[in-house]
């Protein structure tokens, strides 16, 4: 993928639009390589801030219920290694910038990440620009399938219509998804609820929360 190609395809992408970049399994069988759709959150002229449109997987923030920072948690390691190498080919990887993540929680050091989760302050700012709809998300079929480690995405299935999204004519229950910020103790992390609320009390080892990766793409 040449710089010229990137310029033609992505340089004029506007906030709120979706673009395809990279591939990741999205069917229940997990044998596919389906293009990832990303929501453009910001175009600064030199880079795009992107958030996956769908919840792509279900992972624990950390394997054990212990005090752990974003810097040291399992989910950060997975995003920057397994997911990064699975989702992007070498040419695409060259376009993914290293991002300085600062809103990680009290006593949690700043990190430099290729792939990251949004922080609470970032999501709050973006909500002010685009509304709460950017917070509500549904998982892919792959994200919903129970994994070998017991992770299985919670999917809303009750009667409140605000907890559903209609996509391509089908009604889907929303799911919870992790943020990287730890607002309370270090055994808990923030997450987004099914009705777009930001909550602070997710135990780091809970197996029901989804992952919406974020990246910065160099233009």
C-alpha positions in Angstrom: 0.0 0.0 0.0 1.8 3.1 -1.2 1.7 6.6 0.3 -0.1 7.8 -2.9 -2.8 5.2 -2.4 -3.2 6.1 1.3 -3.5 9.8 0.3 -6.1 9.1 -2.3 -8.2 6.8 -0.1 -7.9 8.3 3.4 -6.6 11.9 3.3 -10.0 13.4 2.8 -11.8 11.2 5.3 -14.1 13.3 7.4 -15.0 12.8 11.1 -18.1 10.6 11.4 -17.3 8.6 8.2 -16.2 5.0 8.2 -13.2 3.6 6.3 -11.9 0.0 5.8 -8.4 -0.7 7.0 -6.9 -4.1 8.0 -8.7 -7.3 8.5 -9.9 -9.4 11.4 -12.3 -12.4 11.8 -15.9 -11.4 12.2 -17.9 -14.6 11.6 -18.8 -17.0 14.3 -16.4 -19.6 12.8 -13.5 -17.2 13.0 -12.0 -18.5 9.8 -12.6 -15.4 7.7 -10.4 -12.3 7.1 -13.0 -9.5 6.9 -12.1 -5.8 6.4 -12.3 -3.8 9.6 -14.6 -0.8 9.5 -13.2 2.2 11.5 -15.1 5.3 12.6 -13.1 8.5 11.8 -13.0 10.5 15.0 -10.5 13.1 14.0 -8.6 14.2 10.9 -5.7 16.5 11.8 -4.3 16.7 8.3 -1.4 14.5 9.1 -3.2 11.6 10.8 -6.5 10.0 11.5 -7.8 8.9 14.9 -9.9 5.8 14.3 -12.1 3.6 16.5 -13.4 0.3 15.3 -17.1 0.6 14.4 -18.0 -2.8 15.9 -16.8 -4.6 19.0 -14.2 -6.9 17.4 -13.5 -9.3 20.2 -14.2 -10.1 23.9 -11.2 -10.0 26.3 -10.5 -9.5 29.9 -8.7 -6.3 30.9 -6.4 -8.6 32.9 -6.5 -12.3 33.7 -6.7 -12.0 37.5 -8.6 -9.8 39.9 -5.6 -7.9 41.1 -4.3 -4.3 41.1 -2.8 -3.7 37.7 -2.2 -0.6 35.6 -3.0 -0.1 31.9 0.7 -0.2 31.2 1.0 -3.8 32.6 -2.5 -5.3 31.8 -3.0 -8.3 29.6 -5.3 -6.4 27.3 -2.7 -3.8 26.3 -0.2 -6.6 25.6 -2.8 -8.4 23.4 -3.7 -5.3 21.5 -0.1 -4.4 20.6 1.0 -7.9 19.8 -1.6 -10.5 18.8 -4.3 -8.1 17.5 -1.8 -5.8 15.8 -0.1 -8.6 13.9 -3.4 -10.4 13.1 -5.2 -7.2 11.8 -2.5 -5.5 9.7 -0.1 -6.7 7.0 3.4 -5.2 6.9 2.5 -2.3 4.6 -0.5 -1.4 6.8 1.6 -1.7 10.0 3.9 1.0 8.6 1.0 3.4 8.6 -0.1 2.8 12.2 1.5 5.5 14.3 2.7 5.1 17.9 0.3 7.1 20.1 1.1 8.6 23.5 -1.7 7.5 25.9 -1.9 9.8 29.0 -5.4 9.3 30.4 -4.6 6.0 32.0 -5.6 6.6 35.6 -4.1 7.8 38.8 -0.6 6.4 39.4 -0.6 4.7 36.0 2.3 5.8 33.8 1.9 7.2 30.3 2.3 4.6 27.5 3.2 4.6 23.9 0.9 2.2 21.9 0.3 1.2 18.3 -3.2 0.0 19.3 -5.0 1.2 22.3 -8.4 1.7 24.0 -9.9 5.2 24.2 -9.6 6.9 27.6 -12.4 8.5 29.5 -11.4 12.1 28.8 -11.0 11.3 25.1 -14.4 9.7 24.8 -16.0 12.5 26.8 -14.5 15.1 24.4 -15.5 13.2 21.3 -19.0 12.7 22.7 -19.3 16.5 23.0 -18.4 16.8 19.3 -20.5 13.9 17.9 -23.1 12.9 20.5 -23.5 9.8 22.5 -24.3 7.6 19.5 -20.6 7.0 19.0 -20.5 5.2 22.4 -23.2 2.6 21.6 -21.8 -0.5 19.9 -22.6 -4.0 19.0 -20.3 -7.0 18.5 -19.4 -9.0 15.5 -20.5 -12.6 15.5 -16.9 -13.5 16.3 -16.9 -11.3 19.3 -20.0 -13.0 20.6 -18.7 -16.5 20.4 -17.4 -18.0 23.7 -13.6 -18.2 23.7 -11.4 -20.9 25.0 -10.6 -18.8 28.1 -14.3 -18.4 28.9 -14.7 -14.9 27.6 -18.1 -14.3 26.1 -19.5 -10.9 25.1 -22.6 -9.7 27.0 -25.4 -8.8 24.6 -28.4 -6.9 25.8 -31.6 -8.9 25.2 -34.2 -7.2 27.4 -37.0 -4.7 26.7 -35.4 -1.2 26.7 -35.3 0.0 23.0 -32.5 2.4 23.8 -30.2 -0.5 24.3 -30.6 -1.8 20.7 -29.1 -0.6 17.4 -30.6 -1.3 14.0 -27.9 -2.2 11.5 -28.8 -3.2 7.9 -32.4 -3.6 8.9 -31.6 -5.9 11.8 -32.1 -5.1 15.5 -29.0 -5.9 17.6 -28.5 -5.7 21.4 -25.7 -3.4 22.4 -22.7 -4.6 24.5 -20.3 -3.3 27.1 -16.8 -2.3 26.0 -13.6 -1.4 27.8 -11.9 1.9 28.2 -8.3 2.1 29.3 -8.7 4.6 32.2 -8.9 3.4 35.8 -11.0 5.9 37.7 -11.2 4.1 41.0 -8.9 1.4 42.3 -6.5 -0.4 40.0 -8.4 -3.6 40.2 -11.2 -2.0 38.1 -11.3 -0.1 34.8 -13.8 2.1 33.1 -16.2 0.8 30.4 -19.1 1.9 28.3 -22.6 0.6 29.1 -25.2 -0.5 26.7 -27.0 2.8 26.9 -23.8 4.8 26.3 -23.0 5.6 30.0 -19.4 5.7 31.1 -18.9 3.5 34.2 -15.9 3.1 36.4 -16.3 -0.2 38.3 -15.5 -3.0 35.8 -13.5 -5.6 37.6 -10.4 -6.2 35.5 -11.0 -10.0 35.2 -14.6 -9.9 34.0 -15.0 -12.0 30.9 -18.1 -10.2 29.3 -16.7 -6.9 28.0 -15.8 -6.1 24.4 -12.9 -4.5 22.7 -13.1 -1.6 20.3 -9.5 -1.0 19.3 -8.3 2.5 18.4 -5.4 3.5 16.2 -3.8 6.6 14.8 -3.2 6.3 11.0 -0.4 8.3 9.4 -1.4 10.2 6.2 
